[in-house]
Amino acid sequence: MKLDTNGYLLITKFEGFSAVPYLCSAGVSTIGYGSTFYTDGVKVTMKDSKISETQALVMFKIIADEFATKVLKLLKQDVNQNQFNSLVSFAYNCGVTNFAKSTLLKKVNINADDPAIRYEFLKWNKAKGKIIVGLTRRRNEEARIYFS
């Protein structure tokens, strides 16, 4: 299973584009469409050069596909395309390590249709201990799509 167009659009919608490095709400240097590292694995720094939107899209697709591959390896239950897109969006934003340790993944791997999964998405709406409105919106959208 791979991300489809809707999956890419879900992630880019919430990440937005920045040609220059910025600190995300968690205080991590980020560029392009939410990239915290480049395709060669080098971390983004606040001293990095500006990139074009075309460069950002190429970089995003490569990195998002890597996230999709990692998410797929963690899944023990079959999921549909919307569920997969939502889980990859979540992992792209929260990190694969956090996703791997999450109750969200545990519940998906027990029963991918468990209604309680919706609430597991919503638990991940904070940065540095504070509720972030944008993360709340994103988690609600990921949960909505997951169950659509």
Residue pairs with C-beta under 8 A, 6 or more apart in sequence:
1 68
1 72
1 79
1 81
1 84
2 65
2 68
3 64
3 65
3 68
3 84
3 85
3 88
4 81
4 85
6 81
6 82
6 85
6 145
7 64
7 68
7 81
7 84
7 85
7 88
7 89
8 60
8 61
8 64
10 85
10 86
10 89
10 141
10 142
10 145
11 33
11 34
11 60
11 64
11 88
11 89
11 92
11 93
12 33
12 60
14 34
14 89
14 93
14 134
14 137
14 138
14 141
15 33
15 34
15 60
15 92
15 93
16 33
16 34
17 32
17 33
17 53
17 56
18 30
18 31
18 32
19 31
19 32
19 50
19 51
19 52
19 53
19 56
20 31
20 50
21 29
21 30
21 31
21 44
21 45
21 46
21 47
21 48
22 29
22 30
22 31
22 46
23 29
23 30
23 46
24 30
24 34
24 36
24 127
25 127
25 128
25 132
25 134
25 135
26 127
26 128
27 127
27 128
28 36
29 36
29 43
29 44
29 45
29 46
29 48
30 36
30 44
31 44
31 48
31 51
31 56
32 51
32 55
32 56
32 57
32 59
32 60
33 56
33 57
33 59
33 60
34 60
34 92
34 93
35 44
35 56
35 59
35 60
35 63
36 43
36 44
37 43
37 44
37 63
38 44
38 59
39 59
39 62
39 63
51 59
63 92
64 88
64 92
67 88
67 91
67 92
67 96
68 84
68 88
70 91
70 96
71 84
71 87
71 88
71 91
71 96
71 99
72 84
74 96
74 99
74 100
74 105
74 109
75 87
75 105
75 108
75 109
76 109
77 108
77 109
77 110
77 111
77 112
78 112
79 87
79 108
79 112
82 145
82 146
82 147
82 148
83 108
83 112
83 146
85 145
86 121
86 142
86 143
86 145
86 146
87 99
87 104
87 105
87 108
87 146
89 138
89 142
90 99
90 104
90 121
90 124
90 139
90 142
91 98
91 99
93 135
93 138
94 102
94 124
98 124
99 105
102 120
102 124
103 120
103 123
104 117
104 120
104 121
104 123
104 124
107 114
107 116
107 117
107 120
108 114
108 117
115 147
117 143
117 146
117 147
118 143
118 146
118 147
121 139
121 140
121 142
121 143
121 146
122 136
122 139
122 140
122 143
124 135
124 139
125 131
125 132
125 135
125 136
125 138
125 139
126 132
126 135
127 135
